[in-house]
């Protein structure tokens, strides 16, 4: 018979383990179990047939040797039982953090036993402390790339965070996603090849595969520059217009990201149309995200989700700066 019993069921494990900032719950339980030589499933289930009266966070604090406040601050999933976790941040997912941050906090890093953290797949691309690419296509420690010799990539991440604080994650997620697609397409048509080629030479490769992070590192500064332009409501409105406003937007785009040579005859009409179509896709994505957020919120739809005038929560967005 299973029935709740007293506090004696939950005891501290021999080796306490602090959590990593923004660590996923599963990652922490696996590391805590491995440190103490037990399976993750047995970390909290110290009795195979009796249940404890303590709540989940209380038991985890006892076995890990950490305070309740430390666990709640470091593991975003804890304390989120009554609402969908990160429902307002669809860009967040579980990823591998900077390998040097892991080594600094845990003493080592392993390709097979790793820390997993919650981070944005759009906005957290470079660890600014260690200058390591942790973003797109860097799915584990071995795929992370040192970008110390590419200062423009590091500056692009700093600019990316400034844009995020200014415009909010809803606007900037839509802009960054669609500007990434836009830039990938224009590069294939020969637009501004020299900067990309220079970065690839620095990274020691000429033709990276589609899964190679260096493919995305090579164009990241230009993607951020285009994102900054489309994130502005003023320029986005001009891009969608069909009069002289569009010509002003096109001139501004080429001023900030100048052409190095004339596009092929077949590419030029596509390029001119794609500038406006990208703005339309961004507007649709923003509207869809706001509508989804309004339906999930219980009251003011312009509260937490109306972020262009607000600063984004530093607990999630400063990881690259402070890890």
C-alpha contacts under 8 A as a table, 3 or more apart, distances in Angstrom:
res1	aa1	res2	aa2	distance
1	X	49	X	7.43
1	X	50	X	7.88
2	X	49	X	5.74
2	X	50	X	5.08
2	X	51	X	6.56
3	X	50	X	5.88
3	X	51	X	5.89
4	X	50	X	6.44
4	X	51	X	4.68
4	X	52	X	5.09
4	X	53	X	5.45
5	X	9	X	7.59
5	X	50	X	6.94
5	X	51	X	6.25
5	X	52	X	5.30
5	X	53	X	6.09
6	X	9	X	6.58
6	X	52	X	6.18
6	X	53	X	6.37
7	X	10	X	6.08
7	X	52	X	6.60
7	X	53	X	7.08
7	X	54	X	7.11
8	X	11	X	6.75
9	X	46	X	6.70
9	X	47	X	6.69
9	X	51	X	7.92
9	X	52	X	6.36
10	X	44	X	7.41
10	X	46	X	6.59
10	X	52	X	7.42
10	X	59	X	6.29
10	X	62	X	6.94
10	X	63	X	6.82
11	X	62	X	6.34
11	X	63	X	5.70
12	X	16	X	7.80
12	X	62	X	5.29
12	X	63	X	3.89
12	X	64	X	6.35
12	X	65	X	6.27
13	X	16	X	6.48
13	X	36	X	6.95
13	X	63	X	5.08
13	X	64	X	6.42
13	X	65	X	7.56
14	X	36	X	6.76
15	X	35	X	6.80
15	X	36	X	6.06
15	X	64	X	7.74
16	X	32	X	7.71
16	X	63	X	7.57
16	X	64	X	4.98
16	X	65	X	4.98
16	X	66	X	7.36
17	X	32	X	6.20
17	X	35	X	7.78
17	X	64	X	5.87
17	X	65	X	7.01
17	X	66	X	7.53
18	X	64	X	7.52
18	X	66	X	6.58
19	X	23	X	6.70
19	X	28	X	6.33
19	X	71	X	6.97
19	X	74	X	6.32
19	X	75	X	7.36
20	X	23	X	5.27
20	X	28	X	7.85
20	X	74	X	6.51
20	X	75	X	7.93
20	X	102	X	7.99
20	X	105	X	7.46
20	X	115	X	7.62
20	X	117	X	7.83
21	X	73	X	7.99
21	X	74	X	4.77
21	X	75	X	6.98
21	X	117	X	7.45
21	X	319	X	7.81
21	X	323	X	7.56
22	X	74	X	5.08
22	X	75	X	5.16
22	X	76	X	5.98
22	X	117	X	5.31
22	X	118	X	5.64
22	X	119	X	7.79
22	X	316	X	7.49
23	X	27	X	6.69
23	X	28	X	6.64
23	X	74	X	6.48
23	X	75	X	5.23
23	X	76	X	7.33
23	X	115	X	7.16
23	X	116	X	5.80
23	X	117	X	4.07
23	X	118	X	6.22
24	X	27	X	5.29
24	X	28	X	6.42
24	X	75	X	6.07
24	X	76	X	7.24
24	X	77	X	7.00
24	X	94	X	6.98
24	X	116	X	5.90
24	X	117	X	5.20
24	X	118	X	6.25
25	X	28	X	5.27
25	X	29	X	6.30
25	X	75	X	6.34
25	X	77	X	6.53
25	X	78	X	7.58
26	X	29	X	5.25
26	X	30	X	6.18
27	X	30	X	5.24
27	X	31	X	6.21
27	X	114	X	7.76
27	X	115	X	5.89
27	X	116	X	5.60
27	X	117	X	7.86
28	X	31	X	5.16
28	X	32	X	5.98
28	X	115	X	7.58
29	X	32	X	5.05
29	X	33	X	6.01
29	X	40	X	5.33
29	X	41	X	7.98
29	X	43	X	7.01
30	X	33	X	5.13
30	X	34	X	6.06
30	X	39	X	7.16
30	X	40	X	4.77
31	X	34	X	5.06
31	X	35	X	6.03
31	X	40	X	7.79
31	X	113	X	8.00
31	X	115	X	7.79
32	X	35	X	5.23
32	X	36	X	6.45
32	X	40	X	7.27
32	X	43	X	7.44
32	X	64	X	7.20
33	X	36	X	5.24
33	X	37	X	5.91
33	X	38	X	4.82
33	X	39	X	5.29
33	X	40	X	4.83
33	X	42	X	7.60
33	X	43	X	5.91
34	X	37	X	4.96
34	X	38	X	5.96
34	X	39	X	6.82
34	X	40	X	7.47
35	X	38	X	7.89
38	X	42	X	6.56
38	X	43	X	7.05
39	X	42	X	5.44
39	X	43	X	6.82
40	X	43	X	5.40
41	X	44	X	7.10
41	X	45	X	6.94
42	X	45	X	4.86
42	X	46	X	6.20
43	X	46	X	6.76
43	X	63	X	7.43
44	X	59	X	6.84
44	X	60	X	6.76
44	X	63	X	7.24
45	X	48	X	6.46
47	X	50	X	5.66
47	X	51	X	7.29
52	X	55	X	7.98
54	X	58	X	6.06
54	X	59	X	6.21
55	X	58	X	5.37
55	X	59	X	6.39
56	X	59	X	5.33
56	X	60	X	6.22
57	X	60	X	5.01
57	X	61	X	6.08
57	X	68	X	6.67
57	X	71	X	7.92
57	X	78	X	7.26
57	X	79	X	7.95
58	X	61	X	5.17
58	X	62	X	6.42
58	X	68	X	6.69
59	X	62	X	5.17
59	X	63	X	6.31
60	X	63	X	5.35
60	X	64	X	5.93
61	X	64	X	5.37
61	X	65	X	5.85
61	X	66	X	5.10
61	X	67	X	5.56
61	X	68	X	5.52
61	X	71	X	7.22
62	X	65	X	5.43
62	X	66	X	6.98
62	X	67	X	7.96
66	X	70	X	6.41
66	X	71	X	6.84
67	X	70	X	5.22
67	X	71	X	6.52
68	X	71	X	5.31
68	X	72	X	6.23
69	X	72	X	5.15
69	X	73	X	6.05
70	X	73	X	5.24
70	X	74	X	6.15
71	X	74	X	5.24
71	X	75	X	5.78
71	X	78	X	7.63
72	X	75	X	5.62
72	X	76	X	6.72
72	X	78	X	5.82
72	X	79	X	7.00
73	X	76	X	6.93
75	X	78	X	5.96
76	X	79	X	7.84
76	X	80	X	7.88
76	X	118	X	7.90
77	X	80	X	5.70
77	X	85	X	6.49
78	X	81	X	7.52
80	X	83	X	5.88
80	X	84	X	7.12
80	X	85	X	6.00
81	X	84	X	7.46
81	X	85	X	7.83
83	X	87	X	7.95
84	X	87	X	5.33
86	X	89	X	5.12
86	X	90	X	7.00
86	X	92	X	7.47
87	X	90	X	6.45
88	X	293	X	6.59
88	X	305	X	7.41
89	X	92	X	5.73
89	X	169	X	7.82
90	X	93	X	7.88
91	X	120	X	5.29
91	X	121	X	5.78
91	X	122	X	6.54
91	X	173	X	7.26
92	X	118	X	6.25
92	X	119	X	5.26
92	X	120	X	4.31
92	X	121	X	6.12
93	X	118	X	5.42
93	X	119	X	5.82
93	X	120	X	6.34
93	X	121	X	6.69
94	X	116	X	6.04
94	X	117	X	5.34
94	X	118	X	4.60
94	X	119	X	6.45
95	X	116	X	5.49
95	X	117	X	5.48
95	X	118	X	6.21
95	X	119	X	6.50
95	X	139	X	6.79
95	X	140	X	7.93
96	X	99	X	7.92
96	X	114	X	7.47
96	X	115	X	6.46
96	X	116	X	5.01
96	X	117	X	6.22
96	X	134	X	7.31
96	X	138	X	7.91
96	X	139	X	6.36
96	X	140	X	5.62
96	X	141	X	6.83
97	X	101	X	7.20
97	X	102	X	7.06
97	X	115	X	7.13
97	X	116	X	6.64
97	X	117	X	6.29
97	X	134	X	6.55
97	X	141	X	7.90
98	X	101	X	5.22
98	X	102	X	6.39
98	X	127	X	6.32
98	X	130	X	7.89
98	X	132	X	6.55
98	X	133	X	7.76
98	X	134	X	5.99
98	X	141	X	7.24
98	X	144	X	7.63
99	X	102	X	5.03
99	X	103	X	6.20
99	X	109	X	6.36
99	X	141	X	5.64
99	X	144	X	7.85
100	X	103	X	4.93
100	X	104	X	5.98
100	X	109	X	7.95
100	X	130	X	6.84
101	X	104	X	5.04
101	X	105	X	6.27
101	X	130	X	7.67
101	X	323	X	5.97
102	X	105	X	5.32
102	X	106	X	5.74
102	X	107	X	7.37
102	X	108	X	6.71
102	X	109	X	6.09
102	X	115	X	7.24
103	X	106	X	5.29
103	X	107	X	4.67
103	X	108	X	4.14
103	X	109	X	5.40
104	X	107	X	5.74
104	X	108	X	7.33
106	X	109	X	7.56
109	X	113	X	7.59
109	X	114	X	6.58
110	X	113	X	5.27
110	X	114	X	5.79
110	X	141	X	7.78
111	X	114	X	6.32
111	X	140	X	7.01
111	X	141	X	6.19
111	X	142	X	6.85
119	X	124	X	6.50
119	X	316	X	7.17
120	X	123	X	5.36
120	X	124	X	5.41
121	X	124	X	6.34
121	X	125	X	7.63
121	X	135	X	6.67
121	X	136	X	6.94
122	X	125	X	7.27
122	X	135	X	7.81
122	X	136	X	7.94
122	X	173	X	6.33
122	X	176	X	6.82
122	X	177	X	7.07
123	X	160	X	6.96
123	X	161	X	7.26
123	X	164	X	7.88
123	X	173	X	7.64
124	X	127	X	7.73
124	X	134	X	7.41
124	X	135	X	6.04
124	X	157	X	7.88
124	X	317	X	7.78
124	X	320	X	6.77
125	X	133	X	5.93
125	X	134	X	5.38
125	X	135	X	3.77
125	X	136	X	6.73
125	X	157	X	6.87
126	X	131	X	6.33
126	X	132	X	5.60
126	X	133	X	4.48
126	X	134	X	5.50
126	X	135	X	6.38
126	X	154	X	6.92
126	X	157	X	6.31
126	X	320	X	6.67
127	X	130	X	5.74
127	X	131	X	5.29
127	X	132	X	5.20
127	X	133	X	6.40
127	X	134	X	6.68
127	X	320	X	4.53
127	X	321	X	6.77
127	X	323	X	7.89
128	X	131	X	5.04
128	X	132	X	7.29
128	X	154	X	6.85
128	X	157	X	7.80
128	X	158	X	7.96
128	X	320	X	5.49
128	X	321	X	5.35
129	X	320	X	6.97
129	X	321	X	6.02
129	X	322	X	6.94
129	X	323	X	7.11
131	X	146	X	6.13
131	X	147	X	5.61
131	X	148	X	5.46
131	X	154	X	6.90
132	X	144	X	6.51
132	X	145	X	5.59
132	X	146	X	4.59
132	X	147	X	5.77
132	X	148	X	7.48
133	X	138	X	7.34
133	X	144	X	5.46
133	X	145	X	5.01
133	X	146	X	6.21
133	X	147	X	6.51
133	X	217	X	7.76
134	X	138	X	5.49
134	X	139	X	7.88
134	X	144	X	5.53
134	X	145	X	7.40
135	X	138	X	5.67
135	X	213	X	7.86
136	X	139	X	7.80
136	X	213	X	6.19
136	X	216	X	6.99
137	X	143	X	7.63
137	X	211	X	5.96
137	X	212	X	6.33
137	X	213	X	4.94
138	X	141	X	7.38
138	X	142	X	7.98
138	X	143	X	4.89
138	X	144	X	5.20
138	X	145	X	7.94
138	X	212	X	7.95
138	X	213	X	5.88
139	X	143	X	6.47
139	X	144	X	7.76
140	X	143	X	5.57
140	X	144	X	6.78
141	X	144	X	5.38
143	X	212	X	7.99
143	X	213	X	7.22
144	X	213	X	7.60
145	X	213	X	7.52
145	X	214	X	7.59
146	X	149	X	7.90
147	X	150	X	5.20
147	X	151	X	7.47
147	X	153	X	7.24
147	X	154	X	7.42
148	X	151	X	6.54
148	X	154	X	7.88
149	X	202	X	7.28
150	X	153	X	5.54
150	X	154	X	6.86
150	X	199	X	7.10
150	X	202	X	7.76
151	X	154	X	5.06
151	X	155	X	6.13
152	X	155	X	5.04
152	X	156	X	6.02
152	X	221	X	6.56
153	X	156	X	4.99
153	X	157	X	6.54
153	X	217	X	7.17
153	X	220	X	6.49
153	X	221	X	5.67
154	X	157	X	5.29
154	X	158	X	6.61
155	X	158	X	5.07
155	X	159	X	6.19
156	X	159	X	5.00
156	X	160	X	5.96
156	X	220	X	7.17
156	X	221	X	5.11
156	X	224	X	6.34
157	X	160	X	4.80
157	X	161	X	6.33
158	X	161	X	5.27
158	X	162	X	6.42
159	X	162	X	5.03
159	X	163	X	6.21
159	X	224	X	7.61
160	X	163	X	5.17
160	X	164	X	6.21
160	X	224	X	6.32
161	X	164	X	4.91
161	X	165	X	6.29
161	X	317	X	7.63
162	X	165	X	5.24
162	X	166	X	6.24
163	X	166	X	5.02
163	X	167	X	5.95
163	X	168	X	7.74
163	X	172	X	7.40
163	X	228	X	6.82
164	X	167	X	5.45
164	X	168	X	5.11
164	X	169	X	6.00
164	X	172	X	6.17
164	X	312	X	7.26
165	X	168	X	5.69
165	X	310	X	7.38
165	X	311	X	5.00
165	X	312	X	5.46
166	X	308	X	6.14
166	X	309	X	7.03
166	X	310	X	7.24
166	X	311	X	6.69
167	X	171	X	6.18
167	X	172	X	6.40
167	X	231	X	7.10
167	X	307	X	6.45
167	X	308	X	4.09
167	X	309	X	6.98
167	X	310	X	7.79
168	X	171	X	5.91
168	X	172	X	6.19
168	X	306	X	7.87
168	X	307	X	4.61
168	X	308	X	5.01
168	X	309	X	7.80
168	X	310	X	7.03
168	X	311	X	6.97
168	X	312	X	6.15
169	X	172	X	5.12
169	X	173	X	5.51
169	X	307	X	7.20
169	X	312	X	7.37
170	X	173	X	5.45
170	X	174	X	6.49
170	X	286	X	6.31
170	X	289	X	6.74
170	X	290	X	7.67
170	X	305	X	7.59
170	X	307	X	7.42
171	X	174	X	5.48
171	X	175	X	6.26
171	X	231	X	6.61
171	X	286	X	5.95
171	X	308	X	7.55
172	X	175	X	4.91
172	X	176	X	5.84
172	X	227	X	7.37
172	X	231	X	6.32
173	X	176	X	5.28
173	X	177	X	6.04
174	X	177	X	5.36
174	X	178	X	6.26
174	X	282	X	5.50
174	X	285	X	5.91
174	X	286	X	6.31
175	X	178	X	5.48
175	X	179	X	5.83
175	X	227	X	5.39
175	X	230	X	6.25
175	X	231	X	6.09
175	X	282	X	5.88
176	X	179	X	5.10
176	X	180	X	5.93
176	X	223	X	7.20
176	X	224	X	7.17
176	X	227	X	5.38
177	X	180	X	5.31
177	X	181	X	6.61
178	X	181	X	5.06
178	X	182	X	6.12
178	X	278	X	6.57
178	X	281	X	7.42
178	X	282	X	6.71
179	X	182	X	4.80
179	X	183	X	5.96
179	X	223	X	5.98
179	X	226	X	6.23
179	X	227	X	5.88
179	X	278	X	7.42
180	X	183	X	5.28
180	X	184	X	6.12
180	X	223	X	5.70
181	X	184	X	5.20
181	X	185	X	6.31
182	X	185	X	5.24
182	X	186	X	6.28
182	X	274	X	7.65
182	X	278	X	7.25
183	X	186	X	5.09
183	X	187	X	5.96
183	X	219	X	7.77
183	X	222	X	7.63
183	X	223	X	6.32
184	X	187	X	5.39
184	X	188	X	6.46
185	X	188	X	5.32
185	X	189	X	6.70
186	X	189	X	5.04
186	X	190	X	6.59
186	X	191	X	5.53
186	X	271	X	7.36
187	X	190	X	5.15
187	X	191	X	4.96
187	X	192	X	6.88
187	X	193	X	6.78
188	X	191	X	7.43
189	X	263	X	7.27
189	X	264	X	7.66
189	X	267	X	6.75
190	X	193	X	6.09
190	X	263	X	6.80
191	X	259	X	6.24
191	X	260	X	7.00
191	X	261	X	7.42
191	X	263	X	6.98
192	X	195	X	6.83
192	X	196	X	7.59
192	X	257	X	7.96
192	X	258	X	7.40
192	X	259	X	5.74
192	X	260	X	5.44
192	X	261	X	7.67
193	X	196	X	5.46
193	X	197	X	6.10
193	X	260	X	7.72
194	X	197	X	5.05
194	X	198	X	6.06
195	X	198	X	5.06
195	X	199	X	6.27
195	X	218	X	7.67
195	X	219	X	7.94
196	X	199	X	5.30
196	X	200	X	6.21
196	X	218	X	4.95
196	X	219	X	5.87
197	X	200	X	5.12
197	X	201	X	6.14
197	X	206	X	7.29
197	X	218	X	7.57
198	X	201	X	5.14
198	X	202	X	6.35
199	X	202	X	5.01
199	X	203	X	6.21
199	X	217	X	7.94
199	X	218	X	5.36
200	X	203	X	4.93
200	X	204	X	6.14
200	X	205	X	5.43
200	X	206	X	5.81
200	X	214	X	7.09
200	X	215	X	7.87
200	X	218	X	6.03
201	X	204	X	5.01
201	X	205	X	5.83
201	X	206	X	6.43
202	X	205	X	7.84
203	X	214	X	7.19
205	X	208	X	6.47
208	X	211	X	7.98
208	X	212	X	5.84
208	X	214	X	6.63
208	X	215	X	5.54
209	X	212	X	5.23
209	X	215	X	7.09
210	X	215	X	6.82
211	X	215	X	7.86
212	X	215	X	5.71
212	X	216	X	7.75
213	X	216	X	5.49
213	X	217	X	6.29
214	X	217	X	4.84
214	X	218	X	6.06
215	X	218	X	5.65
215	X	219	X	7.37
216	X	219	X	5.58
216	X	220	X	6.01
217	X	220	X	5.17
218	X	221	X	7.88
219	X	222	X	5.55
219	X	223	X	6.30
220	X	223	X	5.05
220	X	224	X	6.25
221	X	224	X	5.20
221	X	225	X	6.24
222	X	225	X	4.96
222	X	226	X	6.19
222	X	257	X	7.39
223	X	226	X	5.18
223	X	227	X	6.04
224	X	227	X	4.85
224	X	228	X	6.11
225	X	228	X	5.17
225	X	229	X	6.55
225	X	256	X	7.60
225	X	257	X	7.76
226	X	229	X	5.17
226	X	230	X	6.32
226	X	253	X	7.63
226	X	257	X	7.92
227	X	230	X	5.21
227	X	231	X	5.84
228	X	231	X	5.16
228	X	232	X	6.75
229	X	232	X	5.71
229	X	235	X	6.51
229	X	236	X	7.62
229	X	253	X	7.50
230	X	233	X	7.33
230	X	235	X	6.30
230	X	236	X	5.30
230	X	279	X	6.85
231	X	235	X	7.92
231	X	236	X	7.06
232	X	235	X	5.50
232	X	236	X	6.09
233	X	236	X	5.04
233	X	237	X	6.01
234	X	237	X	5.34
234	X	238	X	6.49
235	X	238	X	5.03
235	X	239	X	6.12
235	X	249	X	6.15
236	X	239	X	5.06
236	X	240	X	6.47
236	X	279	X	5.78
237	X	240	X	5.28
237	X	241	X	6.47
237	X	279	X	7.91
238	X	241	X	5.13
238	X	245	X	4.70
238	X	246	X	5.12
238	X	248	X	7.26
238	X	249	X	5.84
239	X	245	X	6.99
239	X	246	X	4.91
239	X	249	X	5.58
239	X	250	X	7.50
239	X	275	X	6.86
239	X	276	X	5.03
239	X	279	X	6.20
240	X	246	X	6.79
240	X	276	X	5.35
240	X	277	X	7.58
240	X	279	X	6.21
240	X	280	X	6.49
241	X	244	X	7.83
241	X	245	X	5.88
241	X	246	X	5.46
241	X	276	X	7.97
242	X	245	X	7.05
242	X	246	X	6.06
243	X	246	X	5.95
243	X	247	X	7.34
244	X	247	X	5.08
244	X	248	X	6.44
245	X	248	X	5.13
245	X	249	X	6.38
246	X	249	X	5.02
246	X	250	X	6.15
246	X	276	X	7.75
247	X	250	X	5.07
247	X	251	X	6.13
248	X	251	X	5.13
248	X	252	X	6.20
249	X	252	X	5.06
249	X	253	X	6.11
250	X	253	X	5.08
250	X	254	X	6.25
250	X	272	X	7.85
250	X	275	X	7.55
251	X	254	X	5.26
251	X	255	X	6.01
252	X	255	X	4.90
252	X	256	X	6.19
253	X	256	X	5.36
253	X	257	X	5.88
253	X	258	X	7.55
254	X	257	X	4.90
254	X	258	X	4.46
254	X	259	X	6.51
255	X	258	X	5.32
259	X	262	X	7.05
263	X	267	X	6.04
263	X	268	X	5.79
264	X	267	X	5.22
264	X	268	X	6.41
265	X	268	X	5.70
265	X	269	X	7.81
266	X	269	X	6.65
266	X	270	X	7.27
267	X	270	X	5.21
267	X	271	X	6.03
268	X	271	X	5.06
268	X	272	X	6.30
269	X	272	X	5.27
269	X	273	X	6.23
270	X	273	X	5.25
270	X	274	X	5.91
271	X	274	X	5.05
271	X	275	X	6.37
272	X	275	X	5.60
272	X	276	X	7.27
273	X	276	X	5.62
273	X	277	X	6.25
274	X	277	X	4.85
274	X	278	X	5.87
275	X	278	X	5.50
275	X	279	X	6.84
276	X	279	X	5.30
276	X	280	X	6.54
277	X	280	X	5.03
277	X	281	X	6.25
278	X	281	X	5.11
278	X	282	X	6.17
279	X	282	X	5.09
279	X	283	X	6.23
280	X	283	X	5.14
280	X	284	X	6.26
281	X	284	X	5.11
281	X	285	X	6.18
282	X	285	X	5.09
282	X	286	X	6.18
283	X	286	X	5.18
283	X	287	X	6.14
284	X	287	X	5.16
284	X	288	X	6.12
285	X	288	X	5.13
285	X	289	X	6.18
286	X	289	X	5.16
286	X	290	X	6.15
287	X	290	X	5.19
287	X	291	X	6.07
288	X	291	X	5.12
288	X	292	X	6.12
289	X	292	X	5.11
289	X	293	X	6.09
290	X	293	X	5.02
290	X	294	X	6.02
290	X	301	X	7.91
290	X	305	X	7.02
290	X	306	X	7.95
291	X	294	X	5.11
291	X	295	X	6.30
292	X	295	X	5.30
292	X	296	X	6.42
293	X	296	X	5.18
293	X	297	X	6.09
293	X	301	X	7.00
293	X	305	X	6.64
294	X	297	X	5.25
294	X	298	X	7.93
294	X	300	X	7.70
294	X	301	X	4.66
294	X	302	X	7.91
294	X	305	X	7.96
295	X	298	X	7.72
297	X	300	X	7.09
297	X	301	X	6.38
300	X	303	X	5.33
301	X	304	X	7.41
301	X	305	X	6.58
301	X	306	X	7.27
302	X	305	X	5.76
302	X	306	X	4.54
303	X	306	X	5.69
303	X	307	X	7.99
304	X	307	X	6.73
306	X	309	X	7.30
306	X	310	X	7.59
307	X	310	X	4.81
307	X	311	X	6.95
307	X	312	X	7.25
308	X	311	X	7.90
312	X	317	X	7.21
313	X	316	X	6.13
313	X	317	X	6.54
314	X	317	X	5.01
314	X	318	X	5.42
315	X	318	X	6.34
315	X	319	X	7.39
316	X	319	X	6.20
317	X	320	X	7.45
318	X	321	X	5.21
318	X	322	X	6.23
319	X	322	X	5.41
319	X	323	X	5.48
320	X	323	X	5.95
